């Protein structure tokens, strides 16, 4: 990845951990407060699974190591892919930097605590609840969306013959 994009990765990582530290220091488990009543709440939960709590019920001594290994592999792939792609593809480089910041944020949580701190709960009254998430999850989602937009804008530049 181009050096200037590492700054963005580090900013996302820092903001993610600052918000998680704040949540851990201010809220007990499942304690919450409304930001926008009936729509947006801050609530402390610990996610031992992957995105959106998938595999949280799967219990194995190997699970934290497997999830950490997946994160390491993803970061290595991102760094290699970024280095092989032109630095002029600004949207692509931004997408990779943002995604990597999110992956590293959750990776550090898993290594340090054995779980990821999630705290943003979007819901519509009591009828719809989006799974609780955090800044790192948001960064990964935004990064993937930017990656898709870049791929649509530059389909020929991502072909195997050009990589």
C-alpha positions in Angstrom: 0.0 0.0 0.0 1.3 3.5 -0.7 2.8 5.1 2.3 0.4 8.1 2.4 -2.6 5.7 2.7 -1.1 4.1 5.8 -1.9 7.4 7.6 -5.6 6.8 6.8 -5.3 3.2 8.0 -3.7 4.4 11.3 -6.3 7.1 11.8 -9.2 4.6 11.4 -7.4 2.2 13.8 -6.9 4.9 16.4 -10.5 6.2 16.2 -11.8 2.7 16.4 -9.8 1.9 19.5 -10.5 5.3 21.1 -14.3 4.7 20.8 -14.0 1.1 22.1 -11.9 2.3 25.0 -14.5 4.9 25.8 -17.3 2.3 25.7 -15.4 -0.1 27.9 -14.6 2.6 30.4 -18.1 4.1 30.5 -20.6 1.3 30.0 -21.2 -2.1 31.6 -22.1 -5.0 29.5 -25.5 -4.4 27.8 -25.8 -1.0 29.4 -27.1 1.5 26.8 -28.3 5.0 26.1 -30.3 6.4 23.2 -28.7 8.8 20.6 -31.9 9.1 18.6 -34.9 7.5 20.4 -36.4 4.5 18.5 -33.5 4.6 15.9 -30.0 4.8 17.2 -28.6 3.5 20.5 -25.2 3.1 22.0 -25.0 -0.3 23.8 -21.9 -2.3 25.0 -21.8 -5.9 23.7 -18.9 -8.3 23.1 -18.9 -10.1 19.8 -17.0 -13.4 19.8 -18.0 -14.2 16.2 -17.3 -12.4 13.0 -19.3 -9.7 11.2 -22.9 -9.3 12.5 -22.2 -11.9 15.2 -21.9 -14.8 12.8 -20.4 -17.9 14.4 -20.7 -16.4 17.9 -22.4 -19.5 19.1 -19.7 -21.7 17.7 -17.4 -22.6 20.6 -13.9 -23.9 20.0 -10.5 -23.2 21.5 -9.3 -22.6 18.0 -11.9 -20.0 17.0 -9.9 -16.9 18.1 -6.8 -18.1 16.4 -8.7 -18.9 13.2 -10.4 -15.5 13.1 -7.0 -13.8 13.8 -5.4 -15.9 11.0 -8.1 -14.8 8.6 -7.5 -11.2 9.5 -3.7 -11.6 9.0 -4.3 -13.2 5.6 -6.7 -10.4 4.6 -4.2 -7.7 5.5 -1.4 -9.5 3.6 -3.6 -9.8 0.5 -4.5 -6.1 0.8 -0.9 -4.9 1.1 0.2 -7.1 -1.9 -2.8 -6.1 -4.0 -2.3 -2.4 -3.2 1.4 -2.6 -4.2 0.6 -4.2 -7.5 -2.1 -1.6 -8.4 -1.3 1.8 -9.7 -1.2 4.6 -7.1 -3.2 6.7 -9.5 -6.2 4.6 -8.6 -7.0 6.8 -5.7 -10.4 5.3 -5.0 -9.0 1.8 -4.9 -6.1 2.8 -2.7 -8.5 4.6 -0.3 -10.8 1.5 -0.3 -7.9 -0.8 0.6 -6.6 1.6 3.3 -10.0 2.0 5.0 -10.7 -1.7 4.8 -7.4 -2.5 6.3 -7.9 -0.1 9.2 -11.1 -1.8 10.1 -9.7 -5.3 9.8 -6.7 -4.3 12.1 -9.1 -2.7 14.6 -11.1 -5.8 15.1 -8.0 -8.0 14.9 -6.4 -6.1 17.8 -9.5 -6.5 19.9 -9.6 -10.2 19.3 -6.0 -10.6 20.3 -6.2 -8.4 23.3 -9.6 -9.4 24.7 -10.8 -12.5 22.8 -13.8 -10.6 21.5 -14.7 -7.5 19.6 -16.4 -4.6 21.4 -19.5 -3.6 19.4 -21.6 -0.6 20.5 -23.6 1.0 17.7 -27.2 -0.3 17.4 -29.4 0.9 14.6 -33.0 0.0 14.9 -36.5 1.2 13.8 -38.7 1.3 16.8 -39.0 -2.3 18.0 -39.6 -3.8 14.6 -36.2 -3.9 13.0 -32.7 -4.3 14.5 -29.5 -4.2 12.6 -26.8 -6.2 14.3 -24.7 -4.1 16.6 -21.4 -2.9 15.1 -18.4 -0.6 15.7 -16.2 1.9 13.9 -14.0 -1.0 12.5 -17.0 -2.7 11.0 -18.2 0.6 9.5 -14.7 1.1 7.9 -14.7 -2.4 6.4 -18.2 -1.8 5.0 -17.3 1.5 3.5 -14.0 0.2 2.2 -15.7 -2.7 0.4 -18.3 -0.4 -1.0 -15.5 1.9 -2.4 -13.8 -1.2 -3.8 -16.9 -2.2 -5.6 -17.4 1.3 -7.0 -13.8 1.3 -8.2 -14.2 -2.1 -9.8 -17.3 -0.9 -11.7 -15.5 2.2 -12.8 -12.3 0.3 -13.9 -13.3 -3.3 -14.8 -10.6 -3.8 -17.3 -7.8 -2.7 -14.9 -8.6 -5.5 -12.5 -8.4 -8.4 -15.0 -5.8 -11.1 -14.3 -3.8 -10.2 -17.3 -3.2 -6.7 -15.9 -2.5 -7.6 -12.3 
